[in-house]
Amino acid sequence: MEITINNPEEMEILARNIGSVATSGDVIILSGDLGAGKTTMTKGIALGLGIKQMIKSPTYTIIREYQQGRLPLYHMDVYRVEKGADDLGLDDYFEGDGLSVVEWGKMLGVFLPTDYLDTTIIKDAEDIEKRVVSIQPVGLKAKQFLKRVQEKMEEQV
């Protein structure tokens, strides 16, 4: 699935829809250049989960947990994790009772989960607000997750 996003409000709508249909153990791997909107998307996902707390980038803490929503949100940024990803206990999050959102997740290599939504945000070269969001499922659970997202978006048309 590929979606053109024209402004931050549209990104929030997409992200809220994703958060609103997430279930325990769902995982989203977010990729994109610096400033593409990975944390902005996570903020919208949190709103879709009913989390009102301010979402901060976990760049230096690596993992931030938010428990106040319909599901816990595990927000991770593995950009600075060069070695020791196996020591972070990521499987506990990926297989846990919440939604895991991992910025720069492809950097996990062999420690990537086997089932996730591979979500890439690409900035437009000419329009600073425009983005293209590509969402591809990896695994059966992710296919079901993407189907729920698509159905939710169709409801709003």
C-alpha positions in Angstrom: 0.0 0.0 0.0 1.3 3.4 -0.9 -0.3 6.7 0.2 0.6 10.3 -0.7 0.5 12.6 2.3 0.1 16.3 1.6 0.6 17.7 5.0 1.1 16.9 8.7 -2.7 16.7 9.3 -3.0 13.9 6.7 -0.1 12.0 8.4 -1.9 12.2 11.7 -5.1 10.8 10.2 -3.2 7.9 8.7 -1.3 7.3 11.9 -4.5 7.5 14.1 -6.1 4.9 11.8 -3.1 2.6 12.3 -3.2 3.0 16.1 -7.0 2.6 16.3 -6.8 -0.9 14.7 -3.6 -2.2 16.3 -3.7 -5.3 18.4 -1.4 -6.8 21.0 1.9 -8.0 19.5 1.6 -5.9 16.3 5.0 -4.4 15.2 5.7 -1.4 12.9 9.2 -0.9 11.6 9.5 2.8 10.5 12.1 3.8 8.0 12.9 7.2 6.4 15.5 9.9 6.3 16.0 12.3 9.2 13.0 14.6 9.4 10.8 12.3 7.2 8.2 12.1 10.0 8.8 8.9 11.9 8.2 10.4 15.3 5.3 12.4 13.9 3.7 9.2 12.7 4.3 7.6 16.1 2.6 10.5 17.8 -0.5 10.0 15.6 -0.4 6.2 16.3 -0.4 7.0 20.0 -3.5 9.2 19.6 -5.2 6.3 17.8 -4.4 4.1 20.8 -6.0 6.7 23.1 -2.6 7.9 24.6 -2.8 11.5 25.5 0.7 11.8 27.0 3.3 13.7 25.0 5.3 11.3 22.8 9.1 12.1 22.7 11.7 10.6 20.4 13.5 7.8 22.2 16.8 8.6 20.4 18.9 8.5 23.5 16.8 6.3 25.8 16.2 3.7 23.0 12.9 2.5 24.4 10.0 4.6 25.8 6.9 2.8 27.1 3.4 4.5 27.2 0.8 2.5 29.2 -2.1 4.9 29.3 -4.0 3.8 26.1 -6.1 1.0 24.9 -2.8 -0.9 24.4 0.6 -0.2 25.7 2.9 1.6 23.1 6.5 0.6 23.0 8.3 3.3 21.0 11.9 2.4 20.1 14.6 4.2 18.2 17.5 1.9 17.4 19.6 4.4 15.3 22.3 4.5 17.9 22.3 0.7 18.7 25.4 -0.6 16.9 26.0 -3.7 19.0 24.1 -5.4 21.8 20.6 -5.4 20.2 20.2 -8.9 21.5 20.7 -7.5 25.1 17.8 -5.1 24.8 15.1 -7.8 25.2 13.3 -6.7 22.1 11.4 -10.0 21.7 9.7 -9.3 25.0 8.3 -6.1 23.5 7.6 -7.6 20.0 5.7 -10.6 21.5 4.2 -8.5 24.4 0.8 -7.1 25.1 1.2 -3.8 23.2 2.1 -2.2 19.9 5.8 -1.9 19.1 6.9 1.0 16.9 10.6 0.9 15.9 12.3 3.8 14.2 15.3 2.9 12.1 14.2 -0.8 12.7 16.0 -2.2 9.6 19.2 -1.5 11.5 18.3 -4.5 13.8 19.3 -6.9 11.0 19.0 -10.4 12.3 17.1 -9.1 15.4 14.2 -7.9 13.3 11.0 -9.6 14.3 9.6 -12.1 11.8 6.2 -10.4 11.5 5.8 -6.6 11.1 4.5 -3.7 9.0 7.4 -2.4 7.0 6.6 1.3 6.8 8.8 3.7 4.8 8.3 7.5 4.7 9.8 9.3 1.8 10.1 13.1 1.7 9.1 14.9 -1.5 12.1 16.7 -3.1 10.0 19.8 -4.0 7.3 20.1 -1.4 8.5 20.2 2.3 5.2 18.9 3.7 4.5 16.2 1.1 5.4 12.5 1.9 4.9 9.1 0.3 4.2 6.4 2.9 4.7 2.8 1.8 3.4 0.1 4.0 4.2 -3.5 3.2 3.3 -6.5 5.5 6.0 -9.0 6.4 4.3 -12.1 7.9 0.7 -13.2 8.4 -0.1 -11.1 11.4 1.1 -8.0 9.6 -1.1 -8.9 6.6 -4.1 -8.9 8.9 -2.9 -5.7 10.5 -2.6 -3.9 7.1 -6.1 -5.2 6.1 -7.6 -3.7 9.2 -5.8 -0.4 8.4 -7.2 -0.4 4.9 -10.7 -1.2 6.0 -10.5 1.6 8.6 -9.4 4.1 5.9 -12.2 2.9 3.5 -14.8 3.6 6.2 -13.7 7.3 6.2 -14.1 7.8 2.4 
